[in-house]
Amino acid sequence: MNILDQGTFILVTDSEKALLLENITDAQDPHFEVRRKEEQENPSDREQSANRPGRKQDTGVGQRSALDDTDWHELAKERFADDIADLLYERAHRGKLGPVIIVASPQLLGDLRPKLHKEVQDLIQGEIPKTLTNHPITEIERIVKDELAA
């Protein structure tokens, strides 16, 4: 069995967008169809912050220090990895997920791995550490095929 046979799913994701694709042909000439698309509205942290950073009194006379505000943009990115892990588990548990290849940035792969349920981990056939979410599907097909052949 080739790693990219018919019925193999390809998760292409970054920290704000995910495409769940399925190869409907064979490994020689893959053709991916979109099975699910997830996108997160995640404005910059500046747009999400309600207040300017707070300040607190220091021990010295007339000294004050700034407090770090929550980085809402980064927090939303971290939560998106949780959402993707939940999506994969839900599909796997219902029997609607076959072998999977994950295509994501090295950072996101690192965030995603510990969040994946054992049922999903058992389906993973490979990982490609690249960000391809803004590529056309035909380009994703070519890159995934080439990466897996290497």
SULURCOR-V61730 format. One record per run of one state. SS is the DSSP state (a for helix, b for strand, c for the rest). FROM is the first residue (numbers start at 0). LEN is the number of residues. If there is no record, write none. Layout:
# SULURCOR-V61730
<<SS FROM LEN> <SS FROM LEN>>
This chain:
# SULURCOR-V61730
<<c 0 8> <b 8 5> <c 13 3> <b 16 7> <c 23 8> <b 31 8> <c 39 5> <a 44 4> <c 48 6> <b 54 3> <c 57 6> <b 63 3> <c 66 5> <a 71 22> <c 93 6> <b 99 5> <c 104 1> <a 105 8> <c 113 4> <a 117 4> <c 121 2> <b 123 6> <c 129 7> <a 136 13> <c 149 1>>
